[in-house]
Amino acid sequence: MQRIYLDYNATTPLRTEVRDAMMPYLTEAFGNGSSIHAYGREARNAIDTAREQVAELIGAKSPSEIVFTGSGTEADNHAIKGLSDLQKSRGEGNHIITSSVEHHAVLHTCQYLEQRGFETTYLPVDRYGRIDIEQLKSAVRDTTVLISIMHVNNENGTIQPLEEICQIGMEQEIPVHTDAVQSVGKLDLNVQEIGVNLLSLSAHKIYAPKGIGVLYIRRGTRLANLVHGGSHERNRRAGSENVPAIVGLGVAAELANKDTEEYALHLDKMTQRLRDGLDANIDKLHYNGHPDHCAPGTLNVSFESVEGESLILRLDMEGICVSTGSACTSGSMEPSHVLAALGLPPRLAQGTVRFSLGRNTTVQEIDTVISKLPNVIKQMRSLYRS
Ligand SMILES: *Cc1c(COP(=O)(O)O)cnc(C)c1O
């Protein structure tokens, strides 16, 4: 059976150009970027090129502001722990402001810091997952050392008012970090225009391999290191560089930079087609993404009187691969923290599915989903016990 992948927010396949660019560095060009001989220089040059490609994509002033990390998660950890640790040791304060809809890479890092004497304010969100700027303003304290708010949410695609957030950070002289893993490549992104201090991205969400990420550190932003060892990455992240993955990310960044607009248009068209198809064929459904501020490609839908996890499994049997908005905790269905933060009643949160579309999504795939889904929903509703 032909499989249909609609889970691009979880991960994306390698672009052919990315794989081809990586191949030499998995084979004959295997040097360590720290060696001074020809093999080492070859690796070093490849890393430098990738650093320039990533800097170009996000509009960094200089490639030296780009630090390669082991993942998007590590970049989030590095930003939050690195900045908080340093500020606390200088007696600058111990308060962090974040939101209630962040990725676990941010939420669990803040919780870890709370065990070490930090205080966190988790800003509430509206029913579509957006924070309120006035609430952010009033959350600021003398002791606030960091504001960390994601750009685009991975579950429902909602875009946060990042420029306004950074404006407050600048006025109050508080550094701002953003997890931009889901916005890079889909939205126009310019770190200098936005005025953000720290930004995380992940390669495997933009058609490059897993296990490689980036932390953008604006020049002048001081933070402690997360990984200690050699002097790699200008003394900011120790460990021999993952050269093939870095090369892959560089090429993916260059390609994304060329076609962000075209890609966003494709995602928009496909998402709209899916939404129209659902609206025409299925009743009692609710969309959880922001009507005006939503990144293209993500459609988060709650179906009334349906159990989401079973729906995912049924769709999987039909060859359709999507995600639920709920995490299954020890056999009992717990709605995800994001859906809970939107104020979605548990009954609805339970029946939530995330469709996330991508580069290879076709009209035919969307139409197949639309032709199969209504029957599946109908069957599941007939079996549903509330
Ligand atoms: C995927 C994702 C991450 C984690 O990135 P990894 O490279 O998988 O560690 C962090 N934040 C968001 C919003 C994501 O979607």
The ligand as an SDF file (V2000), in Angstrom:
LIG
                    3D

 15 15  0  0  0  0  0  0  0  0999 V2000
   11.4190   19.1150   16.8230 C   0  0  0  0  0  0  0  0  0  0  0  0
   11.3950   20.2800   17.7430 C   0  0  0  0  0  0  0  0  0  0  0  0
   12.4100   20.4630   18.7000 C   0  0  0  0  0  0  0  0  0  0  0  0
   13.4950   19.4740   18.9500 C   0  0  0  0  0  0  0  0  0  0  0  0
   14.4620   19.4000   17.9380 O   0  0  0  0  0  0  0  0  0  0  0  0
   15.3930   18.0850   17.8850 P   0  0  0  0  0  0  0  0  0  0  0  0
   16.4340   18.4080   16.8730 O   0  0  0  0  0  0  0  0  0  0  0  0
   14.5020   16.9580   17.4860 O   0  0  0  0  0  0  0  0  0  0  0  0
   15.9540   17.8940   19.2520 O   0  0  0  0  0  0  0  0  0  0  0  0
   12.3570   21.6000   19.4780 C   0  0  0  0  0  0  0  0  0  0  0  0
   11.3620   22.5030   19.3390 N   0  0  0  0  0  0  0  0  0  0  0  0
   10.3940   22.3600   18.4330 C   0  0  0  0  0  0  0  0  0  0  0  0
    9.3500   23.4250   18.3140 C   0  0  0  0  0  0  0  0  0  0  0  0
   10.3610   21.2390   17.6100 C   0  0  0  0  0  0  0  0  0  0  0  0
    9.3630   21.0930   16.7310 O   0  0  0  0  0  0  0  0  0  0  0  0
  1  2  1  0
  2  3  1  0
  2 14  2  0
  3  4  1  0
  3 10  2  0
  4  5  1  0
  5  6  1  0
  6  7  2  0
  6  8  1  0
  6  9  1  0
 10 11  1  0
 11 12  2  0
 12 13  1  0
 12 14  1  0
 14 15  1  0
M  END
$$$$
